[in-house]
């Protein structure tokens, strides 16, 4: 299943329903450059995520860290962590994405001891899965099996999926990670999500740096440090990028007008919108619109 434009709410929480008909999970293949943005934008979800790259390579960002994942390798992304992905060197990266509700990983009796402490740990935002390590190879093999099971839907496949998830989690925690719980990290994550949430609610309005800082209960300088650390850009640069993301959706509507869209997404002049759009997308909004109309 290819999700070309998955939905996120104002806080960047993904709205995709990560479940099959009966299981609180989902497993599908994603081609990064087929997303409407050309990359998987920043988002988060309550589910834990496992990734297995089956073609090319991708750069994943998880909270403040970036890591390259190549074909045959994988990644674990913990619940609630901000993350995004982009294709590496135009390799047309495809990866299997397994999203699972933490409560489904193990039985209710085992969840408190063997799952909850791990999804709450502040030093376990992600783990790279290198098949050279036996525990990681076991996880990657199980991801492949789960993907095949969900596609085939043979009799009693749900039971086998559940068994494979048990193996995945056992191999993840068998290394005996030292878990940490830093209140400052929890607070930073919460404030970052608050600021992003505010931007996504108000992106079409006039936005000042003071507004964003206030949403995170931070000073202007500390607000800028948060964005530089996590997103490697200033708060107002992120606002511009987000406005352009929103314009991509509107430009695909047949009756849309570039000038109207510029004002709808918060730009105060058409020329400024076109300039920023060109720098971001390497083409004008009108050219982008024509390409998308031809694709249809």
C-alpha positions as CSV (number, residue, x, y, z in Angstrom):
1,X,0.0,0.0,0.0
2,X,1.4,3.3,-1.0
3,X,0.4,6.3,1.1
4,X,1.1,9.3,-1.2
5,X,-0.3,11.9,1.1
6,X,-0.9,10.7,4.6
7,X,-2.8,13.1,6.8
8,X,-1.4,14.7,10.0
9,X,-3.2,17.0,12.5
10,X,-2.0,20.4,13.7
11,X,0.4,18.8,16.3
12,X,2.0,16.7,13.5
13,X,0.3,13.6,14.8
14,X,-0.3,11.2,11.9
15,X,-4.0,10.5,11.3
16,X,-3.5,7.4,9.2
17,X,-5.4,4.5,10.9
18,X,-2.5,2.1,11.6
19,X,-4.6,-1.1,11.7
20,X,-6.0,-3.9,9.6
21,X,-9.6,-4.9,10.0
22,X,-8.9,-6.9,13.2
23,X,-5.3,-6.0,14.2
24,X,-4.2,-2.7,15.8
25,X,-1.3,-2.4,13.4
26,X,-0.5,-1.8,9.8
27,X,2.3,-3.0,7.4
28,X,2.8,-1.5,4.0
29,X,5.4,-0.5,1.5
30,X,6.3,3.2,1.1
31,X,8.1,4.9,-1.9
32,X,9.4,8.1,-0.5
33,X,9.5,10.2,-3.6
34,X,5.9,9.4,-4.4
35,X,4.7,11.4,-1.4
36,X,3.1,14.7,-2.4
37,X,6.0,16.6,-0.9
38,X,8.7,14.4,-2.4
39,X,9.6,13.3,1.1
40,X,7.9,12.0,4.2
41,X,7.2,15.2,6.3
42,X,7.8,15.6,10.0
43,X,5.2,13.7,12.1
44,X,4.6,11.5,15.1
45,X,2.2,8.8,16.3
46,X,1.5,6.8,19.3
47,X,2.4,3.5,17.5
48,X,5.9,2.2,17.6
49,X,7.4,1.9,14.1
50,X,9.8,-0.6,12.4
51,X,11.3,0.1,9.0
52,X,13.0,-2.2,6.6
53,X,14.6,-0.6,3.5
54,X,14.1,-2.9,0.5
55,X,15.5,-0.6,-2.2
56,X,17.8,2.4,-2.3
57,X,18.6,4.4,0.8
58,X,16.9,7.0,3.0
59,X,17.9,9.7,5.5
60,X,15.7,9.5,8.6
61,X,15.4,12.2,11.2
62,X,14.2,11.2,14.6
63,X,13.8,14.1,17.0
64,X,17.2,15.8,16.8
65,X,19.2,12.9,15.2
66,X,19.7,11.9,11.6
67,X,20.7,8.5,10.3
68,X,21.1,6.9,6.9
69,X,19.4,3.5,6.4
70,X,20.5,1.5,3.3
71,X,18.9,-1.4,1.5
72,X,18.7,-4.5,3.8
73,X,18.9,-2.4,7.0
74,X,16.2,-1.2,9.2
75,X,15.1,1.2,12.0
76,X,13.1,1.2,15.2
77,X,11.3,4.5,16.0
78,X,9.8,4.8,19.4
79,X,6.2,5.9,20.2
80,X,5.7,9.7,20.2
81,X,9.0,10.6,18.5
82,X,9.0,13.3,15.8
83,X,10.4,11.8,12.6
84,X,10.7,12.3,8.8
85,X,12.4,10.6,5.9
86,X,13.9,11.7,2.6
87,X,15.3,9.8,-0.4
88,X,19.1,9.5,-0.4
89,X,20.8,10.5,-3.7
90,X,17.7,9.8,-5.8
91,X,17.8,6.1,-5.1
92,X,14.0,5.8,-5.4
93,X,14.0,4.3,-1.9
94,X,11.2,1.9,-0.9
95,X,10.8,0.6,2.6
96,X,8.4,-1.7,4.5
97,X,6.8,0.3,7.3
98,X,5.4,-1.6,10.3
99,X,3.3,0.5,12.8
100,X,2.1,-1.3,15.9
101,X,0.1,-0.1,18.9
102,X,2.4,-0.7,21.9
103,X,-0.5,-2.4,23.7
104,X,-0.6,-5.1,21.0
105,X,3.1,-6.1,21.2
106,X,2.7,-8.3,24.3
107,X,-0.2,-9.5,26.4
108,X,-1.7,-7.0,28.9
109,X,-0.1,-8.9,31.8
110,X,3.4,-8.4,30.3
111,X,2.9,-4.9,28.9
112,X,3.7,-3.1,32.1
113,X,7.0,-4.9,32.7
114,X,8.3,-5.4,29.2
115,X,6.8,-2.7,26.9
116,X,5.8,0.4,28.9
117,X,9.3,1.1,30.4
118,X,10.8,1.1,26.9
119,X,8.3,3.4,25.2
120,X,8.7,5.9,28.0
121,X,12.5,5.9,28.0
122,X,14.0,9.2,26.9
123,X,17.3,7.5,25.6
124,X,15.5,5.1,23.2
125,X,14.0,7.4,20.5
126,X,15.4,5.1,17.8
127,X,17.6,2.1,17.1
128,X,19.3,1.2,13.8
129,X,18.8,-2.4,12.8
130,X,21.9,-3.8,11.2
131,X,21.5,-7.4,9.8
132,X,25.1,-8.1,10.8
133,X,23.7,-8.2,14.4
134,X,21.8,-11.5,15.0
135,X,19.1,-9.7,17.1
136,X,18.5,-7.1,14.4
137,X,18.5,-9.7,11.6
138,X,15.8,-11.6,13.5
139,X,13.7,-8.4,13.7
140,X,14.1,-7.6,10.0
141,X,13.2,-11.2,9.1
142,X,10.0,-10.9,11.2
143,X,9.1,-7.7,9.5
144,X,9.3,-9.4,6.1
145,X,7.2,-12.3,7.4
146,X,4.6,-10.0,8.8
147,X,4.3,-8.1,5.6
148,X,3.8,-11.3,3.6
149,X,1.3,-12.6,6.1
150,X,-0.8,-9.5,5.9
151,X,-0.7,-9.5,2.1
152,X,-1.7,-13.2,1.8
153,X,-4.2,-13.3,4.7
154,X,-4.1,-17.0,5.0
155,X,-6.2,-18.8,7.6
156,X,-5.2,-17.9,11.1
157,X,-2.6,-15.4,9.8
158,X,-3.4,-13.0,12.7
159,X,-2.1,-15.6,15.2
160,X,1.2,-15.9,13.3
161,X,1.5,-12.1,13.1
162,X,1.1,-11.9,16.8
163,X,3.8,-14.5,17.3
164,X,6.2,-12.6,15.0
165,X,5.6,-9.4,16.9
166,X,6.5,-11.2,20.2
167,X,9.7,-12.3,18.5
168,X,10.4,-8.7,17.3
169,X,10.0,-7.3,20.8
170,X,12.0,-10.0,22.5
171,X,14.9,-9.4,20.1
172,X,14.7,-5.7,20.7
173,X,14.9,-5.8,24.5
174,X,17.1,-8.8,24.8
175,X,20.2,-6.6,24.6
176,X,19.5,-5.2,28.1
177,X,19.4,-1.5,27.3
178,X,20.0,0.8,30.2
179,X,16.8,2.9,30.2
180,X,16.8,6.6,31.2
181,X,13.9,9.0,32.0
182,X,15.0,12.6,31.8
183,X,12.2,15.0,32.6
184,X,13.9,17.8,30.7
185,X,13.8,15.8,27.5
186,X,10.1,15.0,28.0
187,X,9.4,18.7,28.5
188,X,11.4,19.7,25.4
189,X,9.5,17.2,23.2
190,X,6.2,18.5,24.6
191,X,7.1,22.2,24.0
192,X,8.3,21.4,20.4
193,X,5.0,19.8,19.6
194,X,3.1,22.7,21.2
195,X,4.9,25.2,18.9
196,X,4.4,23.1,15.8
197,X,0.8,22.6,16.7
198,X,0.3,26.4,17.0
199,X,2.0,27.0,13.6
200,X,-0.2,24.4,11.9
201,X,-3.3,26.0,13.3
202,X,-2.3,29.5,12.4
203,X,-0.1,29.2,9.3
204,X,-2.6,31.1,7.1
205,X,-2.4,34.1,9.4
206,X,0.3,36.6,10.0
207,X,2.8,34.9,12.3
208,X,5.5,36.5,14.4
209,X,8.4,34.9,16.2
210,X,6.9,36.0,19.5
211,X,3.7,34.1,18.7
212,X,5.6,30.8,18.2
213,X,7.8,31.3,21.3
214,X,4.7,32.0,23.4
215,X,3.1,28.8,22.3
216,X,6.0,26.9,23.7
217,X,6.3,29.0,26.8
218,X,9.8,30.0,25.7
219,X,11.8,33.2,25.1
220,X,12.5,34.2,21.4
221,X,16.1,33.0,21.6
222,X,15.2,29.7,23.2
223,X,12.5,29.1,20.7
224,X,15.0,29.6,17.9
225,X,17.4,27.2,19.5
226,X,14.7,24.5,19.7
227,X,14.0,24.8,16.0
228,X,17.7,24.9,15.0
229,X,18.4,21.8,17.1
230,X,15.4,19.7,16.0
231,X,14.7,21.0,12.5
232,X,18.0,22.7,11.5
233,X,16.1,25.8,10.5
234,X,14.6,28.9,12.1
235,X,11.0,29.0,13.2
236,X,9.9,31.4,10.5
237,X,11.7,29.3,7.8
238,X,9.7,26.4,9.0
239,X,6.5,28.5,8.7
240,X,7.4,29.2,5.0
241,X,8.2,25.6,4.3
242,X,4.9,24.5,5.9
243,X,2.9,27.0,3.9
244,X,4.5,25.7,0.7
245,X,3.6,22.1,1.7
246,X,0.0,23.2,2.1
247,X,0.0,24.9,-1.3
248,X,1.0,21.7,-3.0
249,X,-2.4,20.2,-2.1
250,X,-4.3,23.3,-3.3
251,X,-2.4,23.5,-6.6
252,X,-3.7,20.1,-7.6
253,X,-7.2,21.3,-7.6
254,X,-8.3,22.0,-11.2
255,X,-9.9,25.4,-10.6
256,X,-7.1,26.7,-8.3
257,X,-5.5,30.0,-8.9
258,X,-1.8,30.7,-7.9
259,X,-2.6,34.2,-6.5
260,X,-5.5,32.9,-4.4
261,X,-3.5,30.0,-3.1
262,X,-0.7,32.4,-2.1
263,X,-3.0,34.3,0.2
264,X,-4.9,31.2,1.4
265,X,-1.7,29.7,2.8
266,X,-0.5,32.9,4.5
267,X,1.8,34.7,2.0
268,X,1.2,38.4,1.7
269,X,2.2,38.7,-1.9
270,X,2.1,36.5,-5.0
271,X,5.6,37.3,-6.1
272,X,7.0,36.3,-2.6
273,X,5.1,33.0,-2.8
274,X,6.5,32.3,-6.2
275,X,10.0,33.1,-5.2
276,X,9.9,30.9,-2.1
277,X,8.1,28.1,-4.0
278,X,10.7,28.1,-6.7
279,X,13.6,27.9,-4.2
280,X,11.9,25.0,-2.4
281,X,10.5,23.0,-5.4
282,X,12.9,24.1,-8.1
283,X,10.0,25.2,-10.3
284,X,7.2,27.8,-10.2
285,X,3.8,27.0,-8.7
286,X,2.2,27.2,-12.2
287,X,4.7,24.7,-13.6
288,X,4.0,22.4,-10.7
289,X,0.3,22.7,-11.3
290,X,0.6,21.9,-15.0
291,X,2.7,18.8,-14.3
292,X,0.2,17.5,-11.8
293,X,-2.7,18.2,-14.2
294,X,-0.9,16.2,-16.9
295,X,-0.3,13.3,-14.5
296,X,-4.0,13.1,-13.9
